[in-house]
Amino acid sequence: MKSISRRDLIKGLRKFGFKGPFSGGKHSFMKKASLKIRIPNPHGNDIGVSLIKEILRQAGILEEEWEEN
């Protein structure tokens, strides 16, 4: 796994059925049924591996599934 852009994170989450991003509070979020996960704001830098892993954990997506898509 390697760091990715916010745009690629959003594309990947959409492949797993998430909708959005929607604005809310301090961070954007994406939804799938009743599951709601926060995603980082755009800052120009790639999203680090540790944060990607945490987002995937919250989304219920295994790293292997993520790498396949």
N, C-alpha and C positions, 0 to 999 in steps of 0.2 A: 504494500500500500504506500502511496505517496501523497503529498499535499496536492490539493486541487483548487480551482477557482470557485467562487460562489456560484457562478453561472453553471459550471459542471455539476456542482452539488445539487442545484435545483433540478437540472435535467435528469440526474440520476434518481432523485426522489420521486419525480413524476413518473418514471418508468415503474416504480413500485406502487403507484396508485395515489400518491399524495397530490393535493391541489394547492395552488398558491404560487408564490408567496403572498400573504396578506399582511398589511401593516397593523401593528398593535403595540402600544406601549413603547418601550425602548428598542424592541427587536421585532423583526418580521417573523412570521410563523407559517408553517404549512400544515394542512389537515388531511387526515384519512379517517373517515367515519368519526368516531369520538376521540381519536388520537390527535394530539396537537403538539408539534415540536417546534422549538425556536431555532432559527437559523441566524448566522452572523450577519451583521450589517455590511454593506459593501465598503471596503476600505482600500481596495486596490491590491492588497497582498493576498496570496493564496492561503487557504485554510489548512492549518497544520494537521498532521496525522492524529494526534491525540484528541483534538476536537472532532474530527471526522468520526473516529471510533465512538466517541460519546454520543454524537448525534445518531449514528447507526444503532447503538444500543437502545437509545430511547425510542427509535422508530421500529425496533424489533427486526432489524435486518442484519443477517449474519455477514461478516466480512467476506466470506467465500461467495455469497450471493451477490454482494456488491461488485466484487472483482469480475464476476461472470458477465455483468451487464455493462 
